[in-house]
Amino acid sequence: MKIKRVANIFLYSFLFGLLIYLLYDIFLGDYSFSQQAELEELVNIKEEELSKISNENQNIKTEIQFIKDNDEYLELIAREELGLVREGEEYIDDEPE
């Protein structure tokens, strides 16, 4: 009888300890509810960033294709952004120092 009672006490103590550990892990551990909410918020932020970057990439791809297909636009960019001029032309700066 005593052995059975000691075994039951040991078993119940073990199960109670396991329950406490699992509850701690669920509410305060690495994969707890609060951590899950933080991770979901971080995922949403990163998805928004990814969406913005994807849009920027698409805009850049479109501009690259437009530059490849349109020599006049390419010349406009070369003149305005790089200050390039044709032979015999003179560069005049709109914004003097």
N, C-alpha and C positions, 0 to 999 in steps of 0.2 A: 504494500500500500504506500509506504513512504517513498519508494522509488518512483511509483507512478505519479505521486503528488509532486515530487521534485521535478520530474520530467515535464509535467504540466506547467509548473511555475516557470521552468526554463523556456518551454515553448512559448508561453504567453509573453514572457519578458522579451524573447527574441522577436516575436511578431509585433509587439508594441514598439520596440526599437526600430524595426523596419518601417512601421507606419510613420513614426516621427521622422525618420530619414527621408522617406518619400514625400511627406508633406513639406518638409524643409526644401527639398529639391524642386518641388512643383512651384512653391511660392517665392523662394529666395535664391534658387540655384541658377546655373548657367542658362537653362532653357525655361526659366520661369515665365509667368504671365506678363510681368512687367518688362522683362527682357524682350519678350516676343513683341510687345507693343512698340518698344524702342526700335527693334529691328525692322518692323513693318514700316515705321515712319522713315527710317533710313532708306529702305528699299524704294519708297515712294519718291523721296528726294532724288535718289540716283536715277530713277526712271524718268523724272522730269528733266534732269540734266542730260540724260541720254537722248531724249526727244529733241531738246534744243540743239545738241551737237549734230544729230542726224539731219535736222533742218538746215543747219549751217553747211554741212557737207553737201547736201543736195543743192543749195544755192551756189556753192563754189563749183560743183560739177557743171551746173547749168552755165555759169559764167565762163568756165573753161571752154565748154563746147561752143558758146557764142563767140568767144575770142578766136577759136580755131576756124569757125565758119565765116567770120566777118572781118575782113582786112581793114575796113574803115574804123571799126571799133578798136582794133588793135593799134592802129595809128593814133587814135584819140588818146588811148591810155599811155602810149609811149610819149606823146607830147605833153599831156597834162601831169602825169604822175612822175615821169622820169626826166622831163625837160628836154627831150630829144628834138632836134630840128633837122630838116632836110638840108642837103648841101646847097649853099647859097642863101639860106635863110638866117635870120638873126634872132636870137632868143631875147625876149623882153619880159622881165619879171614884173608881174602885176603887183606884187607886194614888196616894195623896196625896203631895205633894212634901215 
